[in-house]
C-alpha cells in the first residue's frame, strides 16, 4: 500500500520542518501538507526552508493545499471567497512553483465558507473562475487540482461527493479543463452521511486522491468503525492508482502502530 503522511495533522508534536524526516524515520517515503505558511505569498527564504525539509528528508511531496485562510479560526478556503480573488491568484503561482521544483502534482483547493454579504450563486461563479485558473496554473507540470467535501464546517457548502462533482462538471463545461478531480476523504464523506460505497463504485477510477481517518474521533485506522481497508481495496479494484493520504489525529508515539501491525501480518 502506498501511503502518504499528512504532516499538517500528524507529528504535530514536532516543529513543522522536522516532520518530513520523522515520517521517513517511521518508514514512509511520501508526505503531504496543508498550506504550511502564514501568508499566500511567503518570502522566498521560507519557501526554500520548506522545500529543503522535504528533500533533505528524502521523501516525496505528494500533495499540497492552496492557502485556505486561517484554518484554526474556521476558514476553509479562498476559492469562493469574494474579496480575496487576487490573493488566491497570487497563491497559485507560489503553489505551482513549489510543485514544479519538488515534483508534486496534486493540489487541494478548499472551496471556502459561505459569506453573508454575497449570494451562493455569486460565490459559486467566482469559485469556478478560481478553480479554472488554478487548474491552468498547475497544468504545465501535469498537475491536478483537488476539490474536497469537508465535515465539521457549518458554512462550507460541499458536503458530499456529488456536491463537489457538480462543481467539477461545471468547470469542465464552462472552461474545458480536465485536471480538476474529487478528493475522496472517506472520513469527511462518512461523517456527512454520504454513501461511501456508492461513491466508490461509481467514481473510484476518477478519484484524484484518497484520504483516510476513522470515525468516531478522526483517529487512526482501527480506532473506529469505518471499513477503511475494504473501501481502499475496492477503490484499487475499480482503478484508483494513487496514494492513500493519512489525515487523522493520533499522538506521535502511537501514530503508525496500525501500519506496523499491518506489515507484520503480511
PyMOL commands that set and color helices and strands:
alter all, ss='L'
color gray80, all
select helices_A, chain A and resi 16-25+44-57+85-102+120-141+161-175+186-191+196-206+228-237+252-254+257-265
alter helices_A, ss='H'
color red, helices_A
select strands_A, chain A and resi 3-6+30-33+60-65+106-108+144-148+180-185+207-212+244-246
alter strands_A, ss='S'
color yellow, strands_A
deselect
rebuild
show_as cartoon
